């Protein structure tokens, strides 16, 4: 296994990493490994990438669809 040293991380980022790790019940080092692993992993499918990118914006609420008017089918000349 390789080692990686990251310098000049601002205090706020370290604090947020510490809190995030504590919520998971793991060390900051393990949380950093998980974040890096997820960041470089390719999604299995393109749809998975879309969910990763856009689902945080839609959590907790359902999208409302507009009311639509029902139309009669188009007729063809005989």
Secondary structure, DSSP 4 states (H G I P E B T S, - for coil): ----------HHHHHHHHHHHHHHTS-HHHHHHHHHHHHHPPPSSHHHHHHHHHHHHHTTSPPPPPP----PPPP---
